[in-house]
Amino acid sequence: MHFAENPLFYAHSKHIDICHHFVRERLASDKVILNHCASEENVADMFTKPLAKPQFITLHGHVLGVV
């Protein structure tokens, strides 16, 4: 989020691909808004890392529209 919102060039950000600059352009034109999503609410976490059973059940409920 920091790189997308901050237009400054950093030496360690040379590897950022053109698609990330696309996001910057959309942010600048107010077509996209970035919001922080806490890990407790991030549904993608259940697909990308191991979770404790209660957290998995909560997120799974969000995917199914139960919660």
CHARMM-style PDB file with segment names, atoms N, HN, CA, C and O in Angstrom:
ATOM      1  N   MET     1       0.829  -1.181   0.000  1.00  0.00      PROA
ATOM      2  CA  MET     1       0.000   0.000   0.000  1.00  0.00      PROA
ATOM      3  C   MET     1       0.879   1.252   0.000  1.00  0.00      PROA
ATOM      4  O   MET     1       0.562   2.243  -0.658  1.00  0.00      PROA
ATOM      5  N   HSD     2       1.977   1.195   0.739  1.00  0.00      PROA
ATOM      6  HN  HSD     2       2.234   0.390   1.274  1.00  0.00      PROA
ATOM      7  CA  HSD     2       2.851   2.361   0.824  1.00  0.00      PROA
ATOM      8  C   HSD     2       3.425   2.709  -0.547  1.00  0.00      PROA
ATOM      9  O   HSD     2       3.419   3.875  -0.941  1.00  0.00      PROA
ATOM     10  N   PHE     3       3.918   1.717  -1.270  1.00  0.00      PROA
ATOM     11  HN  PHE     3       3.923   0.770  -0.950  1.00  0.00      PROA
ATOM     12  CA  PHE     3       4.491   1.975  -2.587  1.00  0.00      PROA
ATOM     13  C   PHE     3       3.428   2.477  -3.563  1.00  0.00      PROA
ATOM     14  O   PHE     3       3.710   3.333  -4.401  1.00  0.00      PROA
ATOM     15  N   ALA     4       2.236   1.960  -3.460  1.00  0.00      PROA
ATOM     16  HN  ALA     4       2.007   1.264  -2.779  1.00  0.00      PROA
ATOM     17  CA  ALA     4       1.177   2.362  -4.374  1.00  0.00      PROA
ATOM     18  C   ALA     4       0.735   3.799  -4.126  1.00  0.00      PROA
ATOM     19  O   ALA     4       0.422   4.527  -5.068  1.00  0.00      PROA
ATOM     20  N   GLU     5       0.709   4.208  -2.867  1.00  0.00      PROA
ATOM     21  HN  GLU     5       0.963   3.617  -2.101  1.00  0.00      PROA
ATOM     22  CA  GLU     5       0.224   5.537  -2.530  1.00  0.00      PROA
ATOM     23  C   GLU     5       1.320   6.597  -2.578  1.00  0.00      PROA
ATOM     24  O   GLU     5       1.017   7.783  -2.713  1.00  0.00      PROA
ATOM     25  N   ASN     6       2.586   6.197  -2.471  1.00  0.00      PROA
ATOM     26  HN  ASN     6       2.832   5.234  -2.362  1.00  0.00      PROA
ATOM     27  CA  ASN     6       3.686   7.138  -2.422  1.00  0.00      PROA
ATOM     28  C   ASN     6       4.392   7.159  -3.777  1.00  0.00      PROA
ATOM     29  O   ASN     6       4.985   6.155  -4.169  1.00  0.00      PROA
ATOM     30  N   PRO     7       4.341   8.272  -4.495  1.00  0.00      PROA
ATOM     31  CA  PRO     7       4.909   8.312  -5.844  1.00  0.00      PROA
ATOM     32  C   PRO     7       6.430   8.426  -5.892  1.00  0.00      PROA
ATOM     33  O   PRO     7       7.001   8.469  -6.982  1.00  0.00      PROA
ATOM     34  N   LEU     8       7.089   8.473  -4.764  1.00  0.00      PROA
ATOM     35  HN  LEU     8       6.625   8.438  -3.879  1.00  0.00      PROA
ATOM     36  CA  LEU     8       8.539   8.597  -4.760  1.00  0.00      PROA
ATOM     37  C   LEU     8       9.200   7.342  -5.302  1.00  0.00      PROA
ATOM     38  O   LEU     8       8.677   6.237  -5.154  1.00  0.00      PROA
ATOM     39  N   PHE     9      10.342   7.517  -5.926  1.00  0.00      PROA
ATOM     40  HN  PHE     9      10.767   8.414  -6.047  1.00  0.00      PROA
ATOM     41  CA  PHE     9      11.110   6.397  -6.441  1.00  0.00      PROA
ATOM     42  C   PHE     9      12.150   5.992  -5.411  1.00  0.00      PROA
ATOM     43  O   PHE     9      12.881   6.842  -4.902  1.00  0.00      PROA
ATOM     44  N   TYR    10      12.222   4.740  -5.107  1.00  0.00      PROA
ATOM     45  HN  TYR    10      11.628   4.050  -5.521  1.00  0.00      PROA
ATOM     46  CA  TYR    10      13.209   4.224  -4.168  1.00  0.00      PROA
ATOM     47  C   TYR    10      14.136   3.274  -4.916  1.00  0.00      PROA
ATOM     48  O   TYR    10      13.702   2.557  -5.817  1.00  0.00      PROA
ATOM     49  N   ALA    11      15.399   3.270  -4.545  1.00  0.00      PROA
ATOM     50  HN  ALA    11      15.751   3.853  -3.813  1.00  0.00      PROA
ATOM     51  CA  ALA    11      16.368   2.391  -5.196  1.00  0.00      PROA
ATOM     52  C   ALA    11      15.970   0.932  -5.054  1.00  0.00      PROA
ATOM     53  O   ALA    11      16.195   0.139  -5.969  1.00  0.00      PROA
ATOM     54  N   HSD    12      15.384   0.567  -3.923  1.00  0.00      PROA
ATOM     55  HN  HSD    12      15.201   1.211  -3.180  1.00  0.00      PROA
ATOM     56  CA  HSD    12      15.008  -0.833  -3.714  1.00  0.00      PROA
ATOM     57  C   HSD    12      13.649  -1.179  -4.328  1.00  0.00      PROA
ATOM     58  O   HSD    12      13.147  -2.285  -4.122  1.00  0.00      PROA
ATOM     59  N   SER    13      13.054  -0.264  -5.067  1.00  0.00      PROA
ATOM     60  HN  SER    13      13.461   0.634  -5.234  1.00  0.00      PROA
ATOM     61  CA  SER    13      11.773  -0.556  -5.720  1.00  0.00      PROA
ATOM     62  C   SER    13      11.907  -0.643  -7.234  1.00  0.00      PROA
ATOM     63  O   SER    13      10.906  -0.591  -7.949  1.00  0.00      PROA
ATOM     64  N   LYS    14      13.127  -0.773  -7.727  1.00  0.00      PROA
ATOM     65  HN  LYS    14      13.941  -0.815  -7.146  1.00  0.00      PROA
ATOM     66  CA  LYS    14      13.349  -0.854  -9.173  1.00  0.00      PROA
ATOM     67  C   LYS    14      12.647  -2.060  -9.796  1.00  0.00      PROA
ATOM     68  O   LYS    14      12.277  -2.031 -10.970  1.00  0.00      PROA
ATOM     69  N   HSD    15      12.465  -3.113  -9.009  1.00  0.00      PROA
ATOM     70  HN  HSD    15      12.765  -3.136  -8.055  1.00  0.00      PROA
ATOM     71  CA  HSD    15      11.897  -4.351  -9.522  1.00  0.00      PROA
ATOM     72  C   HSD    15      10.385  -4.281  -9.717  1.00  0.00      PROA
ATOM     73  O   HSD    15       9.794  -5.198 -10.288  1.00  0.00      PROA
ATOM     74  N   ILE    16       9.760  -3.219  -9.256  1.00  0.00      PROA
ATOM     75  HN  ILE    16      10.239  -2.474  -8.792  1.00  0.00      PROA
ATOM     76  CA  ILE    16       8.294  -3.132  -9.348  1.00  0.00      PROA
ATOM     77  C   ILE    16       7.884  -3.087 -10.812  1.00  0.00      PROA
ATOM     78  O   ILE    16       8.383  -2.276 -11.592  1.00  0.00      PROA
ATOM     79  N   ASP    17       6.986  -3.954 -11.156  1.00  0.00      PROA
ATOM     80  HN  ASP    17       6.581  -4.613 -10.522  1.00  0.00      PROA
ATOM     81  CA  ASP    17       6.554  -4.147 -12.536  1.00  0.00      PROA
ATOM     82  C   ASP    17       5.600  -3.042 -12.975  1.00  0.00      PROA
ATOM     83  O   ASP    17       5.094  -2.280 -12.151  1.00  0.00      PROA
ATOM     84  N   ILE    18       5.368  -2.967 -14.244  1.00  0.00      PROA
ATOM     85  HN  ILE    18       5.779  -3.586 -14.913  1.00  0.00      PROA
ATOM     86  CA  ILE    18       4.490  -1.968 -14.841  1.00  0.00      PROA
ATOM     87  C   ILE    18       3.066  -2.075 -14.282  1.00  0.00      PROA
ATOM     88  O   ILE    18       2.373  -1.063 -14.173  1.00  0.00      PROA
ATOM     89  N   CYS    19       2.626  -3.276 -13.930  1.00  0.00      PROA
ATOM     90  HN  CYS    19       3.189  -4.098 -14.018  1.00  0.00      PROA
ATOM     91  CA  CYS    19       1.254  -3.426 -13.418  1.00  0.00      PROA
ATOM     92  C   CYS    19       1.065  -2.676 -12.103  1.00  0.00      PROA
ATOM     93  O   CYS    19      -0.041  -2.230 -11.800  1.00  0.00      PROA
ATOM     94  N   HSD    20       2.139  -2.531 -11.317  1.00  0.00      PROA
ATOM     95  HN  HSD    20       3.038  -2.893 -11.563  1.00  0.00      PROA
ATOM     96  CA  HSD    20       2.035  -1.783 -10.074  1.00  0.00      PROA
ATOM     97  C   HSD    20       1.898  -0.287 -10.353  1.00  0.00      PROA
ATOM     98  O   HSD    20       1.249   0.437  -9.598  1.00  0.00      PROA
ATOM     99  N   HSD    21       2.504   0.159 -11.427  1.00  0.00      PROA
ATOM    100  HN  HSD    21       3.030  -0.429 -12.041  1.00  0.00      PROA
ATOM    101  CA  HSD    21       2.339   1.561 -11.808  1.00  0.00      PROA
ATOM    102  C   HSD    21       0.918   1.801 -12.301  1.00  0.00      PROA
ATOM    103  O   HSD    21       0.400   2.910 -12.171  1.00  0.00      PROA
ATOM    104  N   PHE    22       0.291   0.792 -12.857  1.00  0.00      PROA
ATOM    105  HN  PHE    22       0.713  -0.109 -12.962  1.00  0.00      PROA
ATOM    106  CA  PHE    22      -1.113   0.869 -13.245  1.00  0.00      PROA
ATOM    107  C   PHE    22      -1.967   1.165 -12.018  1.00  0.00      PROA
ATOM    108  O   PHE    22      -2.880   1.989 -12.074  1.00  0.00      PROA
ATOM    109  N   VAL    23      -1.669   0.493 -10.911  1.00  0.00      PROA
ATOM    110  HN  VAL    23      -0.927  -0.177 -10.866  1.00  0.00      PROA
ATOM    111  CA  VAL    23      -2.410   0.716  -9.665  1.00  0.00      PROA
ATOM    112  C   VAL    23      -2.194   2.154  -9.195  1.00  0.00      PROA
ATOM    113  O   VAL    23      -3.143   2.813  -8.771  1.00  0.00      PROA
ATOM    114  N   ARG    24      -0.968   2.642  -9.265  1.00  0.00      PROA
ATOM    115  HN  ARG    24      -0.197   2.107  -9.610  1.00  0.00      PROA
ATOM    116  CA  ARG    24      -0.681   4.030  -8.874  1.00  0.00      PROA
ATOM    117  C   ARG    24      -1.514   5.016  -9.693  1.00  0.00      PROA
ATOM    118  O   ARG    24      -2.059   5.979  -9.154  1.00  0.00      PROA
ATOM    119  N   GLU    25      -1.605   4.766 -10.996  1.00  0.00      PROA
ATOM    120  HN  GLU    25      -1.162   3.984 -11.434  1.00  0.00      PROA
ATOM    121  CA  GLU    25      -2.391   5.658 -11.851  1.00  0.00      PROA
ATOM    122  C   GLU    25      -3.863   5.654 -11.451  1.00  0.00      PROA
ATOM    123  O   GLU    25      -4.516   6.698 -11.431  1.00  0.00      PROA
ATOM    124  N   ARG    26      -4.371   4.478 -11.137  1.00  0.00      PROA
ATOM    125  HN  ARG    26      -3.840   3.630 -11.153  1.00  0.00      PROA
ATOM    126  CA  ARG    26      -5.779   4.377 -10.732  1.00  0.00      PROA
ATOM    127  C   ARG    26      -6.021   5.050  -9.390  1.00  0.00      PROA
ATOM    128  O   ARG    26      -7.075   5.652  -9.183  1.00  0.00      PROA
ATOM    129  N   LEU    27      -5.065   4.959  -8.480  1.00  0.00      PROA
ATOM    130  HN  LEU    27      -4.209   4.470  -8.648  1.00  0.00      PROA
ATOM    131  CA  LEU    27      -5.174   5.657  -7.203  1.00  0.00      PROA
ATOM    132  C   LEU    27      -5.183   7.165  -7.419  1.00  0.00      PROA
ATOM    133  O   LEU    27      -5.972   7.882  -6.804  1.00  0.00      PROA
ATOM    134  N   ALA    28      -4.309   7.640  -8.288  1.00  0.00      PROA
ATOM    135  HN  ALA    28      -3.668   7.058  -8.788  1.00  0.00      PROA
ATOM    136  CA  ALA    28      -4.213   9.071  -8.559  1.00  0.00      PROA
ATOM    137  C   ALA    28      -5.497   9.610  -9.188  1.00  0.00      PROA
ATOM    138  O   ALA    28      -5.865  10.761  -8.952  1.00  0.00      PROA
ATOM    139  N   SER    29      -6.175   8.796  -9.977  1.00  0.00      PROA
ATOM    140  HN  SER    29      -5.877   7.861 -10.169  1.00  0.00      PROA
ATOM    141  CA  SER    29      -7.405   9.236 -10.637  1.00  0.00      PROA
ATOM    142  C   SER    29      -8.657   8.928  -9.805  1.00  0.00      PROA
ATOM    143  O   SER    29      -9.780   9.108 -10.275  1.00  0.00      PROA
ATOM    144  N   ASP    30      -8.453   8.463  -8.570  1.00  0.00      PROA
ATOM    145  HN  ASP    30      -7.541   8.317  -8.188  1.00  0.00      PROA
ATOM    146  CA  ASP    30      -9.557   8.140  -7.641  1.00  0.00      PROA
ATOM    147  C   ASP    30     -10.490   7.051  -8.162  1.00  0.00      PROA
ATOM    148  O   ASP    30     -11.658   7.003  -7.775  1.00  0.00      PROA
ATOM    149  N   LYS    31      -9.992   6.180  -9.030  1.00  0.00      PROA
ATOM    150  HN  LYS    31      -9.043   6.218  -9.344  1.00  0.00      PROA
ATOM    151  CA  LYS    31     -10.790   5.055  -9.511  1.00  0.00      PROA
ATOM    152  C   LYS    31     -10.656   3.844  -8.594  1.00  0.00      PROA
ATOM    153  O   LYS    31     -11.467   2.919  -8.651  1.00  0.00      PROA
ATOM    154  N   VAL    32      -9.620   3.855  -7.742  1.00  0.00      PROA
ATOM    155  HN  VAL    32      -8.961   4.606  -7.696  1.00  0.00      PROA
ATOM    156  CA  VAL    32      -9.360   2.759  -6.817  1.00  0.00      PROA
ATOM    157  C   VAL    32      -9.047   3.358  -5.459  1.00  0.00      PROA
ATOM    158  O   VAL    32      -8.366   4.379  -5.370  1.00  0.00      PROA
ATOM    159  N   ILE    33      -9.537   2.733  -4.407  1.00  0.00      PROA
ATOM    160  HN  ILE    33     -10.091   1.903  -4.479  1.00  0.00      PROA
ATOM    161  CA  ILE    33      -9.218   3.135  -3.040  1.00  0.00      PROA
ATOM    162  C   ILE    33      -8.634   1.920  -2.336  1.00  0.00      PROA
ATOM    163  O   ILE    33      -9.223   0.839  -2.363  1.00  0.00      PROA
ATOM    164  N   LEU    34      -7.486   2.094  -1.711  1.00  0.00      PROA
ATOM    165  HN  LEU    34      -7.008   2.972  -1.689  1.00  0.00      PROA
ATOM    166  CA  LEU    34      -6.867   1.012  -0.949  1.00  0.00      PROA
ATOM    167  C   LEU    34      -7.252   1.133   0.512  1.00  0.00      PROA
ATOM    168  O   LEU    34      -7.164   2.211   1.100  1.00  0.00      PROA
ATOM    169  N   ASN    35      -7.674   0.037   1.088  1.00  0.00      PROA
ATOM    170  HN  ASN    35      -7.746  -0.839   0.610  1.00  0.00      PROA
ATOM    171  CA  ASN    35      -8.005  -0.021   2.508  1.00  0.00      PROA
ATOM    172  C   ASN    35      -7.221  -1.147   3.151  1.00  0.00      PROA
ATOM    173  O   ASN    35      -7.048  -2.216   2.566  1.00  0.00      PROA
ATOM    174  N   HSD    36      -6.750  -0.894   4.360  1.00  0.00      PROA
ATOM    175  HN  HSD    36      -6.891  -0.026   4.835  1.00  0.00      PROA
ATOM    176  CA  HSD    36      -6.065  -1.947   5.108  1.00  0.00      PROA
ATOM    177  C   HSD    36      -7.106  -2.956   5.576  1.00  0.00      PROA
ATOM    178  O   HSD    36      -8.183  -2.585   6.044  1.00  0.00      PROA
ATOM    179  N   CYS    37      -6.777  -4.207   5.445  1.00  0.00      PROA
ATOM    180  HN  CYS    37      -5.902  -4.508   5.065  1.00  0.00      PROA
ATOM    181  CA  CYS    37      -7.655  -5.280   5.910  1.00  0.00      PROA
ATOM    182  C   CYS    37      -6.888  -6.084   6.944  1.00  0.00      PROA
ATOM    183  O   CYS    37      -5.869  -6.701   6.631  1.00  0.00      PROA
ATOM    184  N   ALA    38      -7.376  -6.076   8.170  1.00  0.00      PROA
ATOM    185  HN  ALA    38      -8.203  -5.575   8.424  1.00  0.00      PROA
ATOM    186  CA  ALA    38      -6.719  -6.812   9.246  1.00  0.00      PROA
ATOM    187  C   ALA    38      -6.748  -8.306   8.935  1.00  0.00      PROA
ATOM    188  O   ALA    38      -7.659  -8.793   8.265  1.00  0.00      PROA
ATOM    189  N   SER    39      -5.765  -9.010   9.418  1.00  0.00      PROA
ATOM    190  HN  SER    39      -5.025  -8.615   9.962  1.00  0.00      PROA
ATOM    191  CA  SER    39      -5.661 -10.438   9.157  1.00  0.00      PROA
ATOM    192  C   SER    39      -6.890 -11.197   9.664  1.00  0.00      PROA
ATOM    193  O   SER    39      -7.282 -12.211   9.086  1.00  0.00      PROA
ATOM    194  N   GLU    40      -7.484 -10.709  10.727  1.00  0.00      PROA
ATOM    195  HN  GLU    40      -7.166  -9.885  11.197  1.00  0.00      PROA
ATOM    196  CA  GLU    40      -8.675 -11.368  11.282  1.00  0.00      PROA
ATOM    197  C   GLU    40      -9.861 -11.297  10.331  1.00  0.00      PROA
ATOM    198  O   GLU    40     -10.795 -12.089  10.448  1.00  0.00      PROA
ATOM    199  N   GLU    41      -9.834 -10.354   9.387  1.00  0.00      PROA
ATOM    200  HN  GLU    41      -9.075  -9.710   9.292  1.00  0.00      PROA
ATOM    201  CA  GLU    41     -10.946 -10.176   8.452  1.00  0.00      PROA
ATOM    202  C   GLU    41     -10.582 -10.521   7.014  1.00  0.00      PROA
ATOM    203  O   GLU    41     -11.427 -10.430   6.124  1.00  0.00      PROA
ATOM    204  N   ASN    42      -9.347 -10.911   6.780  1.00  0.00      PROA
ATOM    205  HN  ASN    42      -8.660 -10.984   7.502  1.00  0.00      PROA
ATOM    206  CA  ASN    42      -8.864 -11.140   5.421  1.00  0.00      PROA
ATOM    207  C   ASN    42      -9.179 -12.567   4.965  1.00  0.00      PROA
ATOM    208  O   ASN    42      -8.509 -13.520   5.361  1.00  0.00      PROA
ATOM    209  N   VAL    43     -10.195 -12.694   4.139  1.00  0.00      PROA
ATOM    210  HN  VAL    43     -10.740 -11.920   3.817  1.00  0.00      PROA
ATOM    211  CA  VAL    43     -10.652 -14.001   3.673  1.00  0.00      PROA
ATOM    212  C   VAL    43      -9.556 -14.735   2.892  1.00  0.00      PROA
ATOM    213  O   VAL    43      -9.490 -15.963   2.932  1.00  0.00      PROA
ATOM    214  N   ALA    44      -8.704 -13.997   2.188  1.00  0.00      PROA
ATOM    215  HN  ALA    44      -8.758 -12.999   2.156  1.00  0.00      PROA
ATOM    216  CA  ALA    44      -7.637 -14.624   1.404  1.00  0.00      PROA
ATOM    217  C   ALA    44      -6.670 -15.405   2.286  1.00  0.00      PROA
ATOM    218  O   ALA    44      -6.019 -16.336   1.812  1.00  0.00      PROA
ATOM    219  N   ASP    45      -6.567 -15.041   3.562  1.00  0.00      PROA
ATOM    220  HN  ASP    45      -7.095 -14.285   3.948  1.00  0.00      PROA
ATOM    221  CA  ASP    45      -5.652 -15.751   4.464  1.00  0.00      PROA
ATOM    222  C   ASP    45      -5.963 -17.239   4.561  1.00  0.00      PROA
ATOM    223  O   ASP    45      -5.054 -18.051   4.733  1.00  0.00      PROA
ATOM    224  N   MET    46      -7.225 -17.600   4.455  1.00  0.00      PROA
ATOM    225  HN  MET    46      -7.964 -16.940   4.316  1.00  0.00      PROA
ATOM    226  CA  MET    46      -7.562 -19.025   4.578  1.00  0.00      PROA
ATOM    227  C   MET    46      -7.061 -19.836   3.382  1.00  0.00      PROA
ATOM    228  O   MET    46      -6.984 -21.063   3.448  1.00  0.00      PROA
ATOM    229  N   PHE    47      -6.722 -19.151   2.295  1.00  0.00      PROA
ATOM    230  HN  PHE    47      -6.784 -18.155   2.241  1.00  0.00      PROA
ATOM    231  CA  PHE    47      -6.183 -19.824   1.125  1.00  0.00      PROA
ATOM    232  C   PHE    47      -4.663 -19.745   1.039  1.00  0.00      PROA
ATOM    233  O   PHE    47      -4.045 -20.480   0.268  1.00  0.00      PROA
ATOM    234  N   THR    48      -4.053 -18.852   1.833  1.00  0.00      PROA
ATOM    235  HN  THR    48      -4.554 -18.255   2.459  1.00  0.00      PROA
ATOM    236  CA  THR    48      -2.632 -18.589   1.670  1.00  0.00      PROA
ATOM    237  C   THR    48      -1.755 -18.968   2.847  1.00  0.00      PROA
ATOM    238  O   THR    48      -0.531 -18.981   2.719  1.00  0.00      PROA
ATOM    239  N   LYS    49      -2.359 -19.282   4.009  1.00  0.00      PROA
ATOM    240  HN  LYS    49      -3.353 -19.271   4.113  1.00  0.00      PROA
ATOM    241  CA  LYS    49      -1.530 -19.657   5.155  1.00  0.00      PROA
ATOM    242  C   LYS    49      -2.331 -20.496   6.137  1.00  0.00      PROA
ATOM    243  O   LYS    49      -3.561 -20.459   6.149  1.00  0.00      PROA
ATOM    244  N   PRO    50      -1.616 -21.253   6.960  1.00  0.00      PROA
ATOM    245  CA  PRO    50      -2.327 -22.065   7.952  1.00  0.00      PROA
ATOM    246  C   PRO    50      -2.949 -21.179   9.018  1.00  0.00      PROA
ATOM    247  O   PRO    50      -2.333 -20.218   9.477  1.00  0.00      PROA
ATOM    248  N   LEU    51      -4.164 -21.507   9.404  1.00  0.00      PROA
ATOM    249  HN  LEU    51      -4.665 -22.288   9.031  1.00  0.00      PROA
ATOM    250  CA  LEU    51      -4.879 -20.742  10.422  1.00  0.00      PROA
ATOM    251  C   LEU    51      -5.362 -21.669  11.524  1.00  0.00      PROA
ATOM    252  O   LEU    51      -5.561 -22.865  11.313  1.00  0.00      PROA
ATOM    253  N   ALA    52      -5.543 -21.099  12.687  1.00  0.00      PROA
ATOM    254  HN  ALA    52      -5.382 -20.127  12.859  1.00  0.00      PROA
ATOM    255  CA  ALA    52      -6.168 -21.847  13.779  1.00  0.00      PROA
ATOM    256  C   ALA    52      -7.620 -22.131  13.382  1.00  0.00      PROA
ATOM    257  O   ALA    52      -8.224 -21.367  12.629  1.00  0.00      PROA
ATOM    258  N   LYS    53      -8.163 -23.212  13.884  1.00  0.00      PROA
ATOM    259  HN  LYS    53      -7.673 -23.832  14.496  1.00  0.00      PROA
ATOM    260  CA  LYS    53      -9.502 -23.643  13.499  1.00  0.00      PROA
ATOM    261  C   LYS    53     -10.571 -22.560  13.707  1.00  0.00      PROA
ATOM    262  O   LYS    53     -11.396 -22.362  12.815  1.00  0.00      PROA
ATOM    263  N   PRO    54     -10.592 -21.847  14.849  1.00  0.00      PROA
ATOM    264  CA  PRO    54     -11.628 -20.814  15.018  1.00  0.00      PROA
ATOM    265  C   PRO    54     -11.544 -19.706  13.951  1.00  0.00      PROA
ATOM    266  O   PRO    54     -12.569 -19.239  13.453  1.00  0.00      PROA
ATOM    267  N   GLN    55     -10.327 -19.297  13.613  1.00  0.00      PROA
ATOM    268  HN  GLN    55      -9.495 -19.676  14.018  1.00  0.00      PROA
ATOM    269  CA  GLN    55     -10.153 -18.259  12.597  1.00  0.00      PROA
ATOM    270  C   GLN    55     -10.590 -18.771  11.229  1.00  0.00      PROA
ATOM    271  O   GLN    55     -11.231 -18.045  10.469  1.00  0.00      PROA
ATOM    272  N   PHE    56     -10.250 -20.003  10.917  1.00  0.00      PROA
ATOM    273  HN  PHE    56      -9.730 -20.592  11.534  1.00  0.00      PROA
ATOM    274  CA  PHE    56     -10.658 -20.596   9.638  1.00  0.00      PROA
ATOM    275  C   PHE    56     -12.177 -20.665   9.542  1.00  0.00      PROA
ATOM    276  O   PHE    56     -12.747 -20.325   8.505  1.00  0.00      PROA
ATOM    277  N   ILE    57     -12.833 -21.097  10.605  1.00  0.00      PROA
ATOM    278  HN  ILE    57     -12.370 -21.374  11.447  1.00  0.00      PROA
ATOM    279  CA  ILE    57     -14.299 -21.212  10.598  1.00  0.00      PROA
ATOM    280  C   ILE    57     -14.946 -19.842  10.410  1.00  0.00      PROA
ATOM    281  O   ILE    57     -15.921 -19.710   9.669  1.00  0.00      PROA
ATOM    282  N   THR    58     -14.408 -18.832  11.076  1.00  0.00      PROA
ATOM    283  HN  THR    58     -13.616 -18.940  11.677  1.00  0.00      PROA
ATOM    284  CA  THR    58     -14.939 -17.475  10.932  1.00  0.00      PROA
ATOM    285  C   THR    58     -14.818 -16.994   9.497  1.00  0.00      PROA
ATOM    286  O   THR    58     -15.785 -16.494   8.922  1.00  0.00      PROA
ATOM    287  N   LEU    59     -13.635 -17.143   8.916  1.00  0.00      PROA
ATOM    288  HN  LEU    59     -12.850 -17.550   9.383  1.00  0.00      PROA
ATOM    289  CA  LEU    59     -13.427 -16.682   7.543  1.00  0.00      PROA
ATOM    290  C   LEU    59     -14.239 -17.497   6.551  1.00  0.00      PROA
ATOM    291  O   LEU    59     -14.750 -16.958   5.569  1.00  0.00      PROA
ATOM    292  N   HSD    60     -14.360 -18.797   6.806  1.00  0.00      PROA
ATOM    293  HN  HSD    60     -13.945 -19.235   7.604  1.00  0.00      PROA
ATOM    294  CA  HSD    60     -15.154 -19.648   5.928  1.00  0.00      PROA
ATOM    295  C   HSD    60     -16.614 -19.210   5.932  1.00  0.00      PROA
ATOM    296  O   HSD    60     -17.286 -19.260   4.902  1.00  0.00      PROA
ATOM    297  N   GLY    61     -17.101 -18.779   7.094  1.00  0.00      PROA
ATOM    298  HN  GLY    61     -16.555 -18.738   7.931  1.00  0.00      PROA
ATOM    299  CA  GLY    61     -18.456 -18.274   7.193  1.00  0.00      PROA
ATOM    300  C   GLY    61     -18.649 -17.010   6.347  1.00  0.00      PROA
ATOM    301  O   GLY    61     -19.712 -16.807   5.762  1.00  0.00      PROA
ATOM    302  N   HSD    62     -17.622 -16.170   6.287  1.00  0.00      PROA
ATOM    303  HN  HSD    62     -16.757 -16.335   6.762  1.00  0.00      PROA
ATOM    304  CA  HSD    62     -17.702 -14.959   5.459  1.00  0.00      PROA
ATOM    305  C   HSD    62     -17.794 -15.330   3.990  1.00  0.00      PROA
ATOM    306  O   HSD    62     -18.542 -14.701   3.241  1.00  0.00      PROA
ATOM    307  N   VAL    63     -17.047 -16.339   3.565  1.00  0.00      PROA
ATOM    308  HN  VAL    63     -16.439 -16.850   4.173  1.00  0.00      PROA
ATOM    309  CA  VAL    63     -17.059 -16.763   2.164  1.00  0.00      PROA
ATOM    310  C   VAL    63     -18.442 -17.293   1.795  1.00  0.00      PROA
ATOM    311  O   VAL    63     -18.950 -17.023   0.707  1.00  0.00      PROA
ATOM    312  N   LEU    64     -19.044 -18.049   2.710  1.00  0.00      PROA
ATOM    313  HN  LEU    64     -18.632 -18.269   3.594  1.00  0.00      PROA
ATOM    314  CA  LEU    64     -20.361 -18.624   2.433  1.00  0.00      PROA
ATOM    315  C   LEU    64     -21.509 -17.639   2.654  1.00  0.00      PROA
ATOM    316  O   LEU    64     -22.653 -17.923   2.299  1.00  0.00      PROA
ATOM    317  N   GLY    65     -21.201 -16.488   3.239  1.00  0.00      PROA
ATOM    318  HN  GLY    65     -20.271 -16.257   3.528  1.00  0.00      PROA
ATOM    319  CA  GLY    65     -22.234 -15.496   3.513  1.00  0.00      PROA
ATOM    320  C   GLY    65     -23.028 -15.811   4.761  1.00  0.00      PROA
ATOM    321  O   GLY    65     -24.123 -15.282   4.953  1.00  0.00      PROA
ATOM    322  N   VAL    66     -22.487 -16.667   5.613  1.00  0.00      PROA
ATOM    323  HN  VAL    66     -21.598 -17.097   5.457  1.00  0.00      PROA
ATOM    324  CA  VAL    66     -23.179 -17.071   6.830  1.00  0.00      PROA
ATOM    325  C   VAL    66     -23.010 -16.025   7.922  1.00  0.00      PROA
ATOM    326  O   VAL    66     -23.915 -15.807   8.728  1.00  0.00      PROA
ATOM    327  N   VAL    67     -21.849 -15.379   7.946  1.00  0.00      PROA
ATOM    328  HN  VAL    67     -21.115 -15.555   7.291  1.00  0.00      PROA
ATOM    329  CA  VAL    67     -21.572 -14.416   9.029  1.00  0.00      PROA
ATOM    330  C   VAL    67     -21.936 -13.030   8.602  1.00  0.00      PROA
ATOM    331  OT1 VAL    67     -21.775 -12.085   9.373  1.00  0.00      PROA
TER     332      VAL     67
END
